[in-house]
Structure formats: C-alpha cells, structure tokens
Amino acid sequence: MSAIRSRVRLIAAGSLAALLAAAACTSSPDPTATPVPPTNTPAPGATAAPATSTPTPEPAGPAVERVVAAVAPPVDFSNLRRIPGQSSNWYIRPHYEYLVGFEKTTGAYIPQLATEWSLEPDGHSWRFQLREGVQFHGGNGEFTADDVRFSWLMNILPDDVGSEARTMRVIVTDVEIVGPYEVVFRTTEPNADVFEVISEIQGGMEIASRADAFSRTFGMLAGKPTAEWASYEDDPRLAELVGASDPAATEPPLAGTAPYEIVEMDEQTGVVYRRVEDHWRATPDFPEFEFQFIPEASTRLAKLLAGEVHLSKLPEELSARAEEDGFVRFTAKVPAARYFLAWQGVYVPAGPSKANDRIGEWSGALAQKEYPAYPDTPLANLNVRKALNKAIDRETINAAFFDGKGLTMHKNHYLPNNPQRVGWNPEWVTRFPDEYGYDPDAARELLAQGLQELGIEQLTTTLQLTDLPAVPAGVDVMQAIANYWRDIGVEVIEQRVDPNEYRTKQRAMQWDNHVVPIATSGAQLVTVQVYGSSIIPVLYIGLQDPDAEALMRVALDTNTPQDRDDILREVGDLYYDLHQDIPLFYLPNEVVADPDVIADFVFSGMVSGAPVDNLEGLAAK
C-alpha cells in the first residue's frame, strides 16, 4: 500500500481512537444475557389462580416525550428565515410549509399548501389554488392568500441576499390575490427558478403568518424601524410591510404551519420543536423534537451510547461502532447530497471585464465591479485544476471514510434517470478515468505543465477545513486530500475561517487561490448557477465560464426541468472539460438511532445542508 493510502487510513484510525477514549466510560445492555423470569410465574406443582378478566390496556405512547438528535451546528444561525443561506437554514425549515411539497422517497412535486397549480396564458406566470382550513401555529389564524403575498414581500427585503431572493425580487413582479384561496405569481418572463423557489425542493418561499408579524412588538424590520418602509423609494412594494415586525432575537420565528413548531432556539445549544396536535397533513409521533448542536463527532457518539440523545449524524467509523452496540441506521431515500470541492478566486464575470456585485446596505442595487476575466490565481490554469483532480484517490477516500457507500460524482449537479436533475451525458462516466481518475504521475506532469505556463516554480494553495453537518468526516477528508496534493509537490495551507469572515469575503469576491468543501442538495439549476456563474450576484463560488454562463441564461428561460434537458447537457459538457470543480461523491445521508425509541425514519436527504429532514417521518417504537 502506498504511503498516501496509509496516511488516509491513519486519519480514520486516529478519529476512532479518539472516539473510543471519549466513550470508554459508557456501556450498553448485553443482548446475549439470559432473561430473568418474571416474579409472578407459578412455582412447579403449584395451582394456578383462576383466570380473571383484565381490562385491555391503553396503547402505549412513545418511549420518550422528546426525541433528541445530536448534529454539528449550522454555519449561519438566525430566527429570521430569510437570513441563513440555503445550506444553513435546515434547522428553521421544519417550522414552515410550502405551496408545493415533494414526495420524500422520489423527489417528485406534490401538493402541500396549494392543492393545484397551472401556467397562465402568458406561458410563465403561475396560478395556485390554496388549501382551505390550514391553521398557523400559536393561534395566528387560518392560512390564506394574504399570507402568501406577505411571505413574498418578506422575501424581497434587501437584507435577504440569497439566490431565491433575487428571483422573487426581480423575476416575480407581483403576487396577485385573486381570492382568499387563490393567487397568481406574475413574472416578467419564463424563469426556471420561480417554481423551484416556490417549492419545498429548493426552499425560499416558506409561508409565514402575516397576522403574527403585525402583532409582534419588537418594532424592527430588516434592522430598520418598521415605519421607515413607508417611504422606501427603491421598491414601493415594501410599503405594505409598515407595521410588521421581525421577531426579537430571543423570540421564536414568525408562525408557520408545519407539523412541528419552534419553541426554543439558541445558537450554542440548538433548537427545540413542539408537535402540532391534529395537524392537517401529518401529526408527529413524538410530542417534542430537539436538534442538539454538538461539534465533536466523538461527543455525539458518547451521548448516543449513554442514552442522552436518540438520533445522531456520525462519521462512518463511528456509525459502525454504534451499530456494534445495537443501534440502527436510517438512510435518506433520494441520492441528493452532493459533496465536492469548489475553486474560489476564479471569477469569470458576465461582461468582458466586469461582474455584478450587490452594494448599498438598503438599496440592493447592482453595481459594476472591476475584475479581470481570469484573476491572477494559479487555479485559473486548466492543467493545475486537472492535476489537483487527478491527485486524489477517490476510491480510497470512499472506503476509508464512507465505507464505500459514496456514489462517484462523475459530473456535479447531474444524475442519470432523475426527474429533477436533467442533462445527463453517459460519456462522462466512460471518460472519467482518463480525465479525473487517480494517477499521481500524470498529476505531477500536469502540474509541471501548469507551473511552466504560469511562470512559477511551486503551487501554493489554501484548503479550507469546514465542519459540515451533512459530512461528519469532512475535516478528516480535507486533511487526506491535502496530503494527496502534497504528494505531488503542492504546498497546502490548511485553514479554518470564521463563517462571518468567509461570507463577507465571498460576497466581495476577495477569495483568491482558495479551495472550499461544499455539501449541499437543492434544485439543480440554482446550484449550477451558484457554483458556476455570476448570474446570482452575491454568491461567487466556483469557476465561471462566459460560454457556459450564456447557456445557463438560456436554460433560465424555461419552466420545468424537462424543458432544459438539452441545454444543461451542453453546460455540463463545457464544465466537465474545464474541470469546473473537484467532484467527489453523492453521499447517502445516514443517521444512527436508538431502536428502543425510534422504529423507523423516512426522510429524503434533499434539503440542502440538512443532517436530516422530514422530522414528522420519525416513527416511535
């Protein structure tokens, strides 16, 4: 076995050793122990008492009132739905529902708060018939069309800089109330993002209670006194929000309609949810649910073994350790969790030498920011990108950290035979060994060519070490990849970055020669844009190419995934050849559970960044 393979296995072994030290004081019942007979069993030869009629016992409830899931903390935290990014807002999404849901075992669109929908005669606006009788949390009344319009207005506030906010702010010109249970999303043109933002698959159009917002007393909206929105000239639509208020920092989020509602949340400790009784869609088995934020995987396992938590997201070797003690695994139903590395600093703007950058605290205006088409970073060199890809032994990483369960990502954002991820090209599989496959000698040759083209003697790059809730072994994987790169002669700086600093520099296009791990799901087209274009003018992640970006803009002029199959195949071909990123795996989203508490768990794995989703899918023992 080569030295680099040994280093990978040493990392995994070191993690397990640390775990065993942390969990040594815990124990679990011996499943092989001889059971003690019940004390009321008659002795041999004794006369049994006459049979008596015994009342039928009431059905037993769940083993615990509150099921607790131990997970890594999110990167962003807020009680305002619009503030955390798509890969970080998973802890707030169980509080809300959507007009359009998705089936948790296939990913297909299904009715949720809307019972049906259709395209308007203009070919791009969407009409929704709303479900009647749905109640908001906390006695905030019935869900109606007013709440849909209100939720849209909250999405277009200028402090929301997510990708979905731009769609709702620019493409959607109005949410017209036709009647108490009917709305039309008026759009300027066909746009692929609109329906996906409205749906649960991508998220961003969570439905919140208008009545709750107008009853809050905090008096601030997007950091300004709420009365100031009356004269907000840049977007007169926001004048409708005068009198509404965000929740104070210590309050729960605005009321939603989901089967669970948030009752407590704390950035350091986690989020507590309470069951909604007799919910219209699905009443959960457990009265309460808690996400407990615990950064260290070994601590999460120790608490699971000790019975202090009942569900946990763990690295593969720790999951196996838990299974040895009788715990069980549950796996998400859809292969949607993508794990890859993105280049940062290779900005290719929409124009010949300019990129859009959002400026202005309140205006949300787009300004032109000077930036060279390919900045002076070695990651802009194709041979360098090829070398870094071919230096990684994906098979060994998959075996060492994921027990071989990772599905090779031949092309990021794409899957064969999937209704939500279109544009698949089978040639990507056959070409993969030559283009991306592990070959350290070829990697050294490619790196040497790249350095000669750049006029430098050695490549130095920074690899960010990030704790990802969806990939508990993520930091160990990054360190293994750093060692693969060192093996071909790269000087690698391993760096941890404060999340606030990371986001600030990212939005200002200040990262240069930097590689960052990403673990996310979400709808296909928005992720293609986020990680490969300047179309979304605040999320500059990944290599961007003007030709591919032009095709993406064509793909945006569609309404459904099937409409853009051919276009996205062209985009994929371009980016495949350019080594747009470092594809790793589609990972099975797995959690480990206490079988004495949880009998089954059906969840999709399609919510970006989420350790689990569909909390109402937990079945009590």
C-alpha positions as CSV (number, residue, x, y, z in Angstrom):
1,M,0.0,0.0,0.0
2,S,1.4,3.4,-0.9
3,A,2.4,6.0,1.7
4,I,-0.5,8.3,0.8
5,R,-3.1,5.4,1.3
6,S,-1.5,4.8,4.7
7,R,-2.0,8.4,5.6
8,V,-5.7,8.3,4.7
9,R,-6.2,5.2,6.9
10,L,-4.2,6.8,9.8
11,I,-6.6,9.7,9.8
12,A,-9.5,7.4,10.1
13,A,-7.8,5.3,12.7
14,G,-6.9,8.4,14.8
15,S,-10.5,9.5,14.7
16,L,-11.7,6.1,16.0
17,A,-9.1,6.1,18.8
18,A,-10.2,9.5,20.0
19,L,-13.8,8.3,20.0
20,L,-13.0,5.1,22.0
21,A,-11.3,7.2,24.6
22,A,-14.3,9.5,24.8
23,A,-16.8,6.7,25.0
24,A,-14.9,4.3,27.2
25,C,-17.0,5.0,30.3
26,T,-20.2,4.2,28.6
27,S,-21.9,0.8,28.2
28,S,-25.0,-0.7,26.8
29,P,-27.2,-3.7,27.8
30,D,-25.8,-7.1,26.8
31,P,-28.2,-8.5,24.2
32,T,-27.0,-12.1,25.0
33,A,-27.7,-12.0,28.7
34,T,-30.2,-14.7,30.0
35,P,-33.5,-13.0,30.8
36,V,-34.7,-13.2,34.4
37,P,-38.1,-14.9,34.6
38,P,-41.0,-12.7,35.9
39,T,-41.6,-12.9,39.6
40,N,-45.2,-13.8,39.2
41,T,-44.5,-17.1,37.4
42,P,-46.2,-20.0,39.4
43,A,-43.7,-22.4,41.0
44,P,-43.7,-26.0,39.7
45,G,-46.6,-28.0,41.0
46,A,-48.5,-25.0,42.3
47,T,-52.1,-24.5,41.4
48,A,-52.6,-21.5,39.2
49,A,-55.1,-18.8,40.3
50,P,-58.4,-18.8,38.4
51,A,-58.3,-16.7,35.2
52,T,-59.8,-13.2,35.7
53,S,-60.9,-10.6,33.2
54,T,-58.2,-8.0,32.6
55,P,-59.1,-4.7,31.0
56,T,-57.4,-4.0,27.7
57,P,-54.6,-1.6,28.4
58,E,-54.5,1.7,26.6
59,P,-52.0,1.9,23.7
60,A,-48.5,2.9,25.0
61,G,-47.1,6.2,23.9
62,P,-43.6,6.8,22.6
63,A,-40.7,5.8,24.8
64,V,-39.7,9.4,25.2
65,E,-41.6,12.7,25.1
66,R,-38.7,14.5,23.3
67,V,-36.6,12.8,20.7
68,V,-33.1,14.4,20.6
69,A,-30.9,14.5,17.5
70,A,-27.2,15.3,18.0
71,V,-25.8,17.2,15.0
72,A,-23.0,19.6,14.0
73,P,-24.0,23.2,14.3
74,P,-25.0,25.2,11.2
75,V,-22.7,27.8,9.7
76,D,-25.4,30.5,9.9
77,F,-27.9,30.9,12.7
78,S,-30.9,33.2,12.9
79,N,-34.6,33.2,13.8
80,L,-35.3,35.1,10.6
81,R,-35.9,32.6,7.8
82,R,-34.5,34.9,5.1
83,I,-31.1,35.4,6.7
84,P,-29.4,31.9,6.8
85,G,-28.2,30.7,3.4
86,Q,-29.8,27.6,1.7
87,S,-27.2,25.3,3.0
88,S,-27.6,26.5,6.6
89,N,-31.3,27.1,7.1
90,W,-32.2,23.5,7.6
91,Y,-33.0,23.9,11.3
92,I,-35.7,26.5,10.6
93,R,-37.3,24.8,7.7
94,P,-39.2,22.2,9.8
95,H,-41.2,25.1,11.2
96,Y,-42.7,26.0,7.8
97,E,-44.6,24.5,4.8
98,Y,-44.7,25.4,1.1
99,L,-47.2,25.8,-1.6
100,V,-45.6,22.8,-3.4
101,G,-44.1,19.9,-1.5
102,F,-42.1,17.0,-2.7
103,E,-42.5,13.3,-2.2
104,K,-39.9,12.1,0.3
105,T,-39.0,8.9,-1.5
106,T,-38.8,10.1,-5.1
107,G,-38.4,13.9,-5.0
108,A,-41.5,14.4,-7.2
109,Y,-43.5,17.6,-6.8
110,I,-46.8,17.1,-4.8
111,P,-49.4,19.4,-3.4
112,Q,-48.8,20.9,0.0
113,L,-50.4,24.3,0.9
114,A,-51.5,24.6,-2.7
115,T,-53.9,21.9,-3.9
116,E,-53.2,22.5,-7.6
117,W,-51.3,24.9,-10.0
118,S,-51.1,25.8,-13.6
119,L,-49.3,28.1,-16.1
120,E,-51.1,31.3,-17.1
121,P,-51.8,32.1,-20.8
122,D,-48.6,34.2,-20.8
123,G,-46.6,30.9,-20.5
124,H,-44.6,31.8,-17.5
125,S,-46.8,33.1,-14.6
126,W,-48.1,30.6,-12.1
127,R,-51.6,30.3,-10.6
128,F,-52.1,28.4,-7.3
129,Q,-55.3,27.1,-5.7
130,L,-54.8,27.2,-1.9
131,R,-55.8,24.6,0.7
132,E,-58.5,25.7,3.0
133,G,-58.7,25.3,6.8
134,V,-54.9,25.1,7.5
135,Q,-54.1,26.8,10.8
136,F,-50.9,28.8,11.8
137,H,-49.0,28.0,14.9
138,G,-49.9,29.8,18.1
139,G,-53.5,30.7,17.3
140,N,-52.5,33.0,14.5
141,G,-55.5,32.1,12.4
142,E,-56.1,30.4,9.1
143,F,-53.7,30.4,6.1
144,T,-55.0,32.4,3.2
145,A,-53.8,34.3,0.1
146,D,-52.8,37.3,2.2
147,D,-50.1,35.1,3.9
148,V,-48.7,34.1,0.5
149,R,-48.3,37.7,-0.6
150,F,-46.9,38.7,2.8
151,S,-44.3,35.8,2.6
152,W,-43.2,37.0,-0.8
153,L,-42.8,40.6,0.4
154,M,-40.6,39.4,3.3
155,N,-38.5,37.6,0.7
156,I,-37.8,40.7,-1.3
157,L,-36.4,42.7,1.7
158,P,-32.9,44.0,0.9
159,D,-31.3,42.2,3.8
160,D,-32.1,38.9,2.1
161,V,-29.2,38.2,-0.3
162,G,-29.9,34.6,-1.1
163,S,-30.3,33.3,-4.6
164,E,-34.0,32.8,-4.1
165,A,-34.4,36.5,-3.0
166,R,-33.1,37.7,-6.3
167,T,-35.7,35.6,-8.2
168,M,-38.6,36.8,-6.0
169,R,-37.4,40.4,-6.1
170,V,-36.6,40.7,-9.9
171,I,-38.4,38.0,-11.8
172,V,-41.6,38.0,-9.8
173,T,-43.2,41.4,-10.2
174,D,-46.3,40.7,-8.2
175,V,-48.2,38.1,-6.2
176,E,-51.8,38.8,-7.2
177,I,-54.5,37.9,-4.7
178,V,-57.4,36.5,-6.9
179,G,-59.5,35.4,-3.9
180,P,-59.0,34.1,-0.3
181,Y,-57.6,30.8,-1.6
182,E,-56.1,31.7,-5.0
183,V,-53.0,33.6,-6.0
184,V,-51.0,34.3,-9.2
185,F,-47.2,34.8,-9.2
186,R,-46.8,37.3,-12.0
187,T,-43.4,37.1,-13.7
188,T,-41.6,39.0,-16.4
189,E,-40.6,36.0,-18.5
190,P,-40.2,32.2,-18.3
191,N,-37.7,31.5,-15.5
192,A,-36.7,28.1,-14.2
193,D,-36.0,29.4,-10.7
194,V,-39.5,30.6,-9.9
195,F,-41.4,27.3,-9.4
196,E,-38.4,25.7,-7.6
197,V,-38.1,28.6,-5.2
198,I,-41.8,28.3,-4.5
199,S,-41.5,24.6,-3.9
200,E,-40.1,22.7,-0.9
201,I,-37.3,21.2,-3.1
202,Q,-35.3,24.4,-3.1
203,G,-37.0,26.5,-0.5
204,G,-37.0,30.2,0.0
205,M,-40.8,30.7,-0.2
206,E,-41.6,29.4,3.3
207,I,-45.1,30.5,4.2
208,A,-45.2,32.7,7.4
209,S,-48.1,34.3,9.2
210,R,-48.9,37.9,8.3
211,A,-51.0,38.2,11.4
212,D,-48.1,37.2,13.6
213,A,-45.7,39.7,12.0
214,F,-48.2,42.5,12.6
215,S,-48.7,41.5,16.2
216,R,-45.0,41.5,17.2
217,T,-43.8,44.4,19.3
218,F,-40.1,44.4,18.5
219,G,-40.7,47.2,16.0
220,M,-37.8,46.4,13.6
221,L,-37.9,45.0,10.1
222,A,-34.6,44.2,8.4
223,G,-32.8,46.2,11.1
224,K,-34.8,49.4,10.5
225,P,-37.8,50.9,12.4
226,T,-40.8,49.4,10.7
227,A,-42.4,52.7,9.9
228,E,-39.5,53.7,7.6
229,W,-40.6,51.2,5.0
230,A,-43.5,53.5,4.1
231,S,-41.0,55.8,2.2
232,Y,-38.8,53.1,0.7
233,E,-38.5,54.5,-2.8
234,D,-36.3,51.8,-4.3
235,D,-39.2,49.3,-4.0
236,P,-42.6,50.7,-3.3
237,R,-44.0,47.2,-2.8
238,L,-42.3,47.1,0.6
239,A,-44.6,49.9,1.9
240,E,-47.1,47.2,2.6
241,L,-44.9,46.0,5.4
242,V,-45.3,49.1,7.5
243,G,-46.5,47.9,10.9
244,A,-45.0,44.4,10.5
245,S,-42.0,43.4,12.7
246,D,-39.4,40.7,12.7
247,P,-39.2,38.7,15.9
248,A,-36.8,39.9,18.6
249,A,-33.6,37.9,18.9
250,T,-35.0,35.9,21.9
251,E,-38.3,35.1,20.2
252,P,-39.3,32.1,18.1
253,P,-39.7,32.7,14.3
254,L,-42.8,34.0,12.7
255,A,-45.6,31.4,12.9
256,G,-45.6,28.7,10.2
257,T,-48.0,25.8,9.5
258,A,-45.7,22.7,9.7
259,P,-46.3,19.6,11.9
260,Y,-43.7,20.9,14.3
261,E,-43.2,24.5,15.6
262,I,-40.1,26.0,17.1
263,V,-40.5,26.9,20.8
264,E,-36.8,27.5,21.7
265,M,-33.7,28.2,19.8
266,D,-30.1,29.0,20.8
267,E,-27.1,29.4,18.6
268,Q,-24.9,27.5,21.1
269,T,-27.2,24.7,22.2
270,G,-29.8,24.0,19.4
271,V,-33.4,24.2,18.5
272,V,-36.5,22.7,20.3
273,Y,-39.8,21.9,18.4
274,R,-43.2,21.1,19.7
275,R,-45.8,18.9,18.0
276,V,-48.9,20.4,16.4
277,E,-51.8,18.3,17.5
278,D,-54.2,17.0,14.8
279,H,-52.1,18.6,12.1
280,W,-53.8,18.7,8.7
281,R,-51.1,16.7,7.0
282,A,-49.1,14.6,9.5
283,T,-49.2,14.6,13.3
284,P,-45.8,13.5,14.5
285,D,-45.4,10.6,16.9
286,F,-43.2,12.4,19.3
287,P,-44.6,15.4,21.2
288,E,-41.2,17.2,21.0
289,F,-38.1,17.1,18.9
290,E,-34.7,18.7,19.5
291,F,-31.6,19.4,17.4
292,Q,-28.7,19.5,19.9
293,F,-25.7,21.2,18.4
294,I,-22.5,19.3,19.2
295,P,-19.5,20.0,17.0
296,E,-17.4,16.9,18.1
297,A,-18.4,13.7,16.5
298,S,-16.9,11.6,19.3
299,T,-19.1,13.5,21.8
300,R,-22.2,12.9,19.7
301,L,-21.5,9.2,19.8
302,A,-20.7,9.1,23.5
303,K,-24.1,10.9,24.2
304,L,-25.9,8.4,21.9
305,L,-24.3,5.4,23.7
306,A,-25.2,6.9,27.1
307,G,-28.8,7.4,26.1
308,E,-28.7,11.2,26.3
309,V,-29.6,11.5,22.6
310,H,-31.6,9.2,20.4
311,L,-30.5,10.1,16.9
312,S,-27.1,11.3,15.6
313,K,-25.3,12.2,12.5
314,L,-21.9,10.5,12.7
315,P,-18.8,9.7,10.5
316,E,-18.8,6.2,9.0
317,E,-16.4,4.6,11.5
318,L,-18.4,5.9,14.5
319,S,-21.7,4.8,13.0
320,A,-20.2,1.3,12.7
321,R,-19.2,1.5,16.3
322,A,-22.7,2.4,17.3
323,E,-24.2,-0.5,15.3
324,E,-21.9,-2.8,17.2
325,D,-23.8,-1.7,20.3
326,G,-27.2,-2.4,18.8
327,F,-28.0,1.0,17.3
328,V,-29.6,1.1,13.8
329,R,-29.1,3.2,10.7
330,F,-31.7,5.0,8.6
331,T,-30.8,6.2,5.1
332,A,-32.3,9.0,3.1
333,K,-34.4,7.9,0.2
334,V,-33.1,10.2,-2.6
335,P,-29.4,10.4,-3.7
336,A,-29.2,14.2,-3.5
337,A,-26.4,15.1,-1.0
338,R,-23.5,16.3,-3.2
339,Y,-20.0,16.5,-1.7
340,F,-17.4,18.4,-3.8
341,L,-14.7,21.0,-3.7
342,A,-15.1,24.4,-5.3
343,W,-12.4,26.7,-6.5
344,Q,-12.6,30.3,-5.1
345,G,-10.9,33.2,-6.8
346,V,-11.6,32.1,-10.4
347,Y,-14.2,34.7,-11.3
348,V,-15.4,35.0,-14.8
349,P,-18.0,37.8,-15.0
350,A,-20.9,38.2,-17.3
351,G,-19.3,41.0,-19.2
352,P,-15.8,41.1,-20.7
353,S,-14.2,42.6,-17.6
354,K,-16.9,43.3,-15.1
355,A,-19.0,41.4,-12.6
356,N,-22.2,42.3,-10.8
357,D,-21.7,43.0,-7.1
358,R,-24.5,43.9,-4.8
359,I,-23.8,47.1,-2.9
360,G,-25.7,49.5,-0.7
361,E,-27.0,48.4,2.7
362,W,-30.6,49.1,1.8
363,S,-30.8,49.8,-1.9
364,G,-30.0,46.3,-3.0
365,A,-28.8,48.0,-6.3
366,L,-26.5,46.2,-8.7
367,A,-23.2,47.9,-9.3
368,Q,-20.4,47.1,-11.7
369,K,-17.2,46.0,-10.0
370,E,-14.0,45.9,-12.0
371,Y,-12.4,42.5,-12.0
372,P,-10.2,40.7,-14.6
373,A,-11.9,37.9,-16.5
374,Y,-9.3,35.4,-15.1
375,P,-7.7,36.9,-12.0
376,D,-4.0,36.2,-11.2
377,T,-4.6,32.9,-9.4
378,P,-2.9,29.6,-10.3
379,L,-6.3,27.9,-10.0
380,A,-7.3,29.7,-13.2
381,N,-4.9,27.4,-15.1
382,L,-6.6,24.3,-16.6
383,N,-3.6,22.0,-16.1
384,V,-3.4,22.9,-12.4
385,R,-7.1,22.1,-12.0
386,K,-6.6,18.8,-13.8
387,A,-3.6,17.9,-11.7
388,L,-5.4,18.6,-8.4
389,N,-8.3,16.4,-9.6
390,K,-6.1,13.5,-10.7
391,A,-4.0,13.6,-7.5
392,I,-7.0,12.4,-5.4
393,D,-7.6,8.7,-4.8
394,R,-11.4,8.8,-4.5
395,E,-11.7,5.1,-4.2
396,T,-9.5,5.0,-1.1
397,I,-11.3,8.1,0.5
398,N,-14.6,6.4,-0.2
399,A,-13.5,3.2,1.5
400,A,-11.8,4.9,4.4
401,F,-14.4,7.5,5.4
402,F,-17.7,6.3,3.8
403,D,-17.4,2.5,3.9
404,G,-17.5,2.6,0.1
405,K,-21.1,3.9,0.1
406,G,-20.3,7.1,-1.8
407,L,-21.7,7.2,-5.4
408,T,-19.0,8.6,-7.7
409,M,-19.9,12.1,-8.8
410,H,-18.9,11.9,-12.5
411,K,-20.4,15.4,-13.0
412,N,-21.5,17.7,-10.2
413,H,-25.2,18.7,-10.2
414,Y,-26.3,15.9,-12.6
415,L,-27.7,12.4,-12.1
416,P,-28.9,9.7,-14.6
417,N,-32.6,8.9,-14.7
418,N,-33.6,11.5,-12.2
419,P,-36.7,13.8,-12.9
420,Q,-35.2,16.7,-11.0
421,R,-31.6,16.5,-12.4
422,V,-31.6,16.5,-16.2
423,G,-28.9,16.9,-18.9
424,W,-27.1,13.7,-18.1
425,N,-24.4,12.6,-20.6
426,P,-23.2,8.9,-20.2
427,E,-19.9,9.8,-21.9
428,W,-18.9,11.5,-18.6
429,V,-18.7,8.0,-17.0
430,T,-16.5,6.4,-19.7
431,R,-14.1,9.4,-19.9
432,F,-13.8,9.8,-16.1
433,P,-10.7,7.5,-15.5
434,D,-8.6,9.5,-18.1
435,E,-10.0,12.9,-17.2
436,Y,-10.4,12.7,-13.4
437,G,-9.1,9.3,-12.3
438,Y,-6.4,8.8,-9.7
439,D,-2.9,8.9,-11.3
440,P,-0.3,10.7,-9.3
441,D,2.4,10.5,-12.0
442,A,0.0,12.1,-14.5
443,A,-0.9,14.7,-11.9
444,R,2.7,15.7,-11.4
445,E,3.2,16.1,-15.2
446,L,0.1,18.2,-15.5
447,L,1.2,20.3,-12.5
448,A,4.6,20.8,-14.1
449,Q,3.0,22.0,-17.3
450,G,0.7,24.3,-15.5
451,L,3.5,25.9,-13.4
452,Q,5.6,26.4,-16.6
453,E,2.6,28.2,-18.2
454,L,2.2,30.3,-15.1
455,G,5.9,31.0,-14.8
456,I,6.2,29.9,-11.2
457,E,8.2,27.1,-9.5
458,Q,5.7,25.8,-7.0
459,L,2.0,25.8,-6.4
460,T,0.8,27.0,-3.0
461,T,-2.9,26.9,-2.3
462,T,-5.2,27.2,0.7
463,L,-7.7,24.4,1.6
464,Q,-10.5,25.4,3.9
465,L,-11.3,23.0,6.8
466,T,-15.0,23.3,7.4
467,D,-17.3,21.4,9.7
468,L,-20.2,20.3,7.5
469,P,-23.3,18.9,9.3
470,A,-24.0,16.7,6.2
471,V,-20.5,15.2,6.2
472,P,-19.3,14.5,9.8
473,A,-15.9,13.2,8.5
474,G,-15.4,16.3,6.3
475,V,-12.4,17.8,8.1
476,D,-10.6,14.4,8.0
477,V,-11.4,14.1,4.3
478,M,-10.0,17.6,3.7
479,Q,-6.8,16.7,5.5
480,A,-6.4,13.5,3.5
481,I,-6.8,15.5,0.3
482,A,-4.2,18.0,1.5
483,N,-1.8,15.1,1.8
484,Y,-2.6,13.8,-1.7
485,W,-1.7,17.3,-3.0
486,R,1.5,17.4,-1.0
487,D,2.4,14.1,-2.5
488,I,2.6,15.7,-6.0
489,G,4.6,18.7,-4.8
490,V,1.9,21.2,-3.8
491,E,2.3,23.4,-0.7
492,V,-1.1,23.2,1.0
493,I,-2.2,25.7,3.7
494,E,-4.9,24.2,5.9
495,Q,-7.2,26.9,7.2
496,R,-10.2,27.4,9.3
497,V,-12.2,30.5,8.7
498,D,-14.8,32.2,10.8
499,P,-18.2,31.9,9.0
500,N,-18.9,35.6,9.0
501,E,-15.5,36.4,7.6
502,Y,-15.9,33.8,4.9
503,R,-19.3,35.1,3.8
504,T,-18.1,38.7,3.8
505,K,-15.1,38.0,1.7
506,Q,-17.1,35.7,-0.6
507,R,-19.6,38.4,-1.4
508,A,-16.9,40.9,-2.1
509,M,-15.0,38.5,-4.4
510,Q,-11.9,38.6,-2.2
511,W,-11.1,35.0,-2.1
512,D,-8.1,34.1,-4.2
513,N,-6.4,30.8,-4.7
514,H,-8.7,29.1,-2.2
515,V,-10.5,25.7,-2.3
516,V,-13.6,25.2,-0.2
517,P,-15.6,22.0,0.5
518,I,-19.3,22.1,-0.3
519,A,-22.1,19.6,0.8
520,T,-25.5,20.6,-0.4
521,S,-28.6,19.4,-2.2
522,G,-31.2,21.6,-3.6
523,A,-32.7,22.1,-7.0
524,Q,-30.4,21.6,-10.0
525,L,-30.4,24.8,-11.9
526,V,-29.9,27.1,-8.9
527,T,-26.9,25.0,-7.8
528,V,-25.5,25.1,-11.3
529,Q,-25.7,28.9,-11.1
530,V,-24.4,29.3,-7.6
531,Y,-21.3,27.2,-8.1
532,G,-20.5,28.2,-11.7
533,S,-21.7,31.6,-12.7
534,S,-22.0,35.3,-11.8
535,I,-25.8,35.2,-12.5
536,I,-26.6,35.3,-8.8
537,P,-24.7,38.5,-7.9
538,V,-23.7,37.7,-4.3
539,L,-22.5,34.0,-4.5
540,Y,-19.2,33.9,-6.2
541,I,-18.2,30.3,-5.7
542,G,-16.5,28.1,-8.2
543,L,-15.0,28.6,-11.7
544,Q,-17.1,30.6,-14.0
545,D,-17.0,30.5,-17.8
546,P,-18.7,33.0,-20.1
547,D,-19.8,30.5,-22.7
548,A,-21.4,28.2,-20.0
549,E,-23.0,31.2,-18.4
550,A,-24.6,32.3,-21.7
551,L,-26.1,28.8,-21.9
552,M,-27.3,29.0,-18.3
553,R,-29.2,32.2,-19.2
554,V,-30.9,30.3,-22.0
555,A,-31.8,27.5,-19.5
556,L,-33.3,30.0,-17.2
557,D,-35.9,30.8,-19.8
558,T,-37.7,27.6,-19.1
559,N,-40.4,26.5,-16.7
560,T,-39.6,22.8,-15.8
561,P,-36.6,20.5,-15.7
562,Q,-37.6,18.6,-18.8
563,D,-37.7,21.9,-20.8
564,R,-33.9,22.4,-20.2
565,D,-32.5,18.9,-20.7
566,D,-30.5,19.6,-23.9
567,I,-29.3,23.0,-22.7
568,L,-28.0,21.7,-19.4
569,R,-26.2,18.8,-21.2
570,E,-24.2,21.5,-23.1
571,V,-23.4,23.3,-19.9
572,G,-22.3,20.0,-18.3
573,D,-20.1,19.2,-21.3
574,L,-18.3,22.5,-21.1
575,Y,-17.7,22.4,-17.4
576,Y,-16.7,18.7,-17.5
577,D,-13.8,19.6,-19.9
578,L,-12.9,22.7,-17.9
579,H,-12.7,20.8,-14.5
580,Q,-15.1,23.3,-13.1
581,D,-14.7,21.8,-9.6
582,I,-13.4,18.7,-7.8
583,P,-16.3,16.2,-7.9
584,L,-16.3,13.7,-5.0
585,F,-19.4,11.8,-4.2
586,Y,-23.2,11.7,-3.9
587,L,-23.3,10.5,-0.3
588,P,-26.0,8.5,1.3
589,N,-27.5,10.7,4.1
590,E,-27.5,8.4,7.1
591,V,-28.3,8.8,10.7
592,V,-27.9,6.4,13.6
593,A,-30.8,5.9,16.0
594,D,-31.7,4.1,19.3
595,P,-34.1,1.3,18.2
596,D,-35.8,1.3,21.6
597,V,-37.0,4.8,20.8
598,I,-37.3,5.1,17.0
599,A,-38.8,2.3,14.9
600,D,-38.4,3.9,11.5
601,F,-37.4,7.2,9.9
602,V,-38.4,8.2,6.4
603,F,-36.5,11.3,5.2
604,S,-35.5,12.5,1.7
605,G,-32.0,13.9,2.1
606,M,-32.9,16.6,-0.5
607,V,-32.8,19.6,1.8
608,S,-29.6,21.4,1.3
609,G,-27.1,21.0,4.1
610,A,-29.6,19.3,6.4
611,P,-28.4,16.4,8.6
612,V,-32.0,15.1,8.3
613,D,-35.3,16.4,7.1
614,N,-39.0,15.5,7.3
615,L,-39.0,15.3,11.1
616,E,-42.6,14.1,11.1
617,G,-41.2,11.0,9.3
618,L,-39.9,9.7,12.7
619,A,-41.9,6.6,13.8
620,A,-42.0,5.9,17.6
621,K,-41.2,2.4,18.9
